[in-house]
Each structure stands twice: as C-alpha cells, then as structure tokens.
Amino acid sequence: MHKRLTVISATASAFLLSLGMTPQAEAGMYRYTDDEGQIVISNTIPQPATKRGYDILNSNGRVVEVIPPAPTEDEISAREAEKQRQAELAVQREKDAQLLKRFSHPDQAIRAMHRKLDELRGLIQLKRGNISVISSQLDNEQSRAANMERSGQKIPDATLEKIRRLESQIRDIEREISWQTQETDALIRSFEVDVKRLEKVTGETRTLELDPDQTPD
C-alpha cells in the first residue's frame, strides 16, 4: 500500500478559510482503489475512483464514512423499475379502496350498471320516438311542397324554412342518439373492468350477466 499526501501551506489554508471553505487536510483523507487495484490514501480523489466507492478517514486514520460504489446502469434501471412498480401498486390500492366503497360484491356493481343502462336506453328510445314524430311532420310538409310545385305554385318561404328546421332537428337527435349509444358501450366496458377487479379483490364471483340485452356474436 502506498500513500499520497499533499501539504497545504498556512497561507493557502488562511485563504480557503477566508472564502468560507475548509482545507481538504482538515476535512480528512480519502482511501480508495486506483485504476491498478492499489489502495491509495490521499486528501484528493480522482473522479473515476469515486464510482468504485471509497472511505473517508479522520485525522487519526479511522474510517468515519463509507461511500458505496456508484450503481451500474442495470442497477439504476432495476431501481427505477421497482420504484415505478411500487408507485403503480399504490395507485391500484387507492383505486381498489375507492371501488370497495362503492360496491362490496361484483353483483352489486352489475345491478348499478343495469340501472344506468336502463336510463340511457330509455332516453335513446324516447328520442327515436321524437324522430318518428318529426319525420311524420316532415313528410307532410314535403308532400305539400311537392303538390304545390306540381301545380305550378310557388312554395312559400315559410314552408321551405319549416322543412329545413325539421330536417335539422332530426339530424341533431340522431347525433344525440349516436353519442348516447357510444356512452352505453363505454359504460359496459367500464363496469366490466370494475366487475373483474371486484372478483379479484373480494374473491367473489359474479352471478349476473353484465348486459343481458346484448346478443352474442
């Protein structure tokens, strides 16, 4: 083992102290392994050696702190992966807690879904009925306009405007039905996830169909 020491003059020490800095010699020494595998004791340490880990010694040569080797890229990746896994587990535990506040059994969630589906499908059916009524009015207006045109009469602007308004109402309701149909599908998918999670968390198996109104492919 060999030892490298650097003497700091009183003048240099006084200068460092005036800057609020502590001379390395007063702070202690470093013991590390150099590139050749030799143990070195010095008041400075090269950057590459810090990655291998080192000891900090006091003025009596005793170890006061052990600095472990820097982690490898694989170790860093593994730590980050574990940190991400733990974060995901914490999020899942919170989601499970919230889910169990809403439902204590998979069937309870399915019944809640059925109620929501009934409401949505009832609205869709009502709007389809509205389309039927408006379509009947539109047919009457279009027939009257066609009769006027065949007899050489000018179709009143009010009639043309009414036809356009009825057509617009039908398009608006059809868009609403399309949105609510998509909402129905999304609702089923969301509850399906919740029910499967409840089965896993509670250990209970559902006894009800998710959507008895859906026909199999």
N, C-alpha and C positions, 0 to 999 in steps of 0.2 A: 504494500500500500504506500502511495506517495501522497504528499500533502503540499498544496499550493496556497500560500498566504500572501496577501497584499497589505503593506503597511500604509496607513493613512496618516499623513502628517497632521500636526496640531493645527497648522494654518488651514489645511483643507477641511478638517473637522469643524473648525470655527466657522468657515464659510458655509458649510452644509447646514449647520445649526442656525445660522442667520437666515437661511431660506426656509426654515421650518422642517428640514429633512434630518433624518438620523443616519449617521455613517453606518455602512454595512457591518463594520467590525463590531460596533456596539450592539447591532441588532442580532449578531450571532453568525454562525457559519452554516454552510450547506455541505451535506455529504451525499454524493450521487455517483452513478456509474457512467463512465465516459464511453465513447464510441468503441473503445477497445475492450470494454468489460472490466476496466480497472476502477477501483473505489477511489474517489477523489474528495478531498475536503478543501473547501475554498470559501472565500467570502463573496464570490460571484458564481453564477451557474449559467452555462450556455442554454439557449432556448431549446435545442434538440433534447438536452438531457432532462428537462423538466417533464417531457412526455413519458419518460421511463419511471418517474416517481423519484422522490428524494426525501432526505431527513433534514430538519432544521435543528442545529445544535446551539446550546448556550455557550457562554464564555468558558465554562468548565468542560465542554465537550460532551455534555449529556444531551440526549435527544429530547427536544421539547415539543416537536410536532412531526408527524409523519404524513407526507403528501403522497397519496397513492398515484400510480401511473394513470395517464390520461386514457380514457376509454377508447377502444377501437371503433371503427365505423360500424362494424357489426353489432358491437355492444350498444352504441348510440342508437342504432336502428331498432334493436330489441327493446331498449328502454322506452323509446318513443312509441313503439307498437303497444307495449304494455300500458303506457300512460293513456294512449287512445282507447285501449280496451277497457280500462278502468273508468274512463270518462263515459264511454258508451253504456257500461253497466250501471253507472249512477243515473244516467238519463232514463234507462229502461226501468230501473227500480222506481223512479218517480212516476213514470207513466203507469206502471203496474199499480202503484198506490192510488193514483187518481182513478184508474179503471175500476178498482175494487170498491172505491167509494160510490161508484155509480151502479155497479152490478156485483152481486155476490155469487151468481151462478150463470153459466152460459145461456140457459133457457131464459133467464131474466132479460138478458141483452136482446135475445131474439124476439121476445114479446114487445120490447120497446121499439125494435126495428119494424115489426109488423104494424104497430100503431102509426109510425111515421109514414110507412109505405101506403097505408090506407088513406091517410090525409093527402099525400101527394097524388095518388091515383084518383082520388075523388075530385081533386081540383082539375086534373087533366080531363076527366070525364065531363065535368061541368063546362070546361072550355070547348070541348068538342061539340057539346050541345049548343053553345053560343055560336060556333061556326055554322052549325046546321041552320040555325035561325037566320043568321046574317046571309048565308048562301041563298036561302029561300027569298029573302028581300032583294038580293042582287039579281036573282033570276027574273023576278017580276019587273025590276027596273030595266034590265037588259031587253026583255021581251017587249016592253012598252016602247023602248027606244027603237028597237028593230021595226016594230009596226009603223012608227012614225016615219022612219026612213023609207020603208017600202011605199008608203002612201005619199011620199014627196014632201012631207012636213019637216021643218027644221027642228032638230032635237034641242029642247031648252037647255041653257047652260046649267040650270039648277039640277036637271036630271043627270047630265054628264058629271057634274060635281058629286052628286049623291052616289053614282056608280063608282067613281074613283075612291070616295070615302069608304064605301062598303068593302071594296077590294083591299084597301089599306088595312081596315080593321081585321079582315081575315088573315092577312099576312102577319100582322102583329100577334094575333092569337096563336097562329101556327108556330111563330118563333118562341113564344112563351111555352107552348107545349113541348117543343124540342128541348128547351133549356131544362124544363122540369123532368123530362124523360132522362136526360143526362144526369140530373140531380138524383133521380131514383136509382140509376145504375151505380153512381158514386156512393150512394148511401148503402147499398147492398155490399159493395166491395169493402167499405169502411167497417161495417158491422161484422163482415166475415173475418177480417183481421182481428177485431176485438174478441169475437167468439173463440177463435183458435187460441188466442193468448189466454183467455179466461180458462179454457180447458187445461192449458199447461200450468197456469198459476194455481188454480183451485184443485186440480186433479179430478175434476168432474167432467163428464161427457154430456154434450147436448142431446136432448131427446126430441127436439122440434126441428122442422125443416127451416132453413134460412129463408127461403122465399117459395112458399107452396104455390104461388101463382105463376112461377116460371116453369115453362115446359122444357124437358130435356132435349138436347140437340139430337 
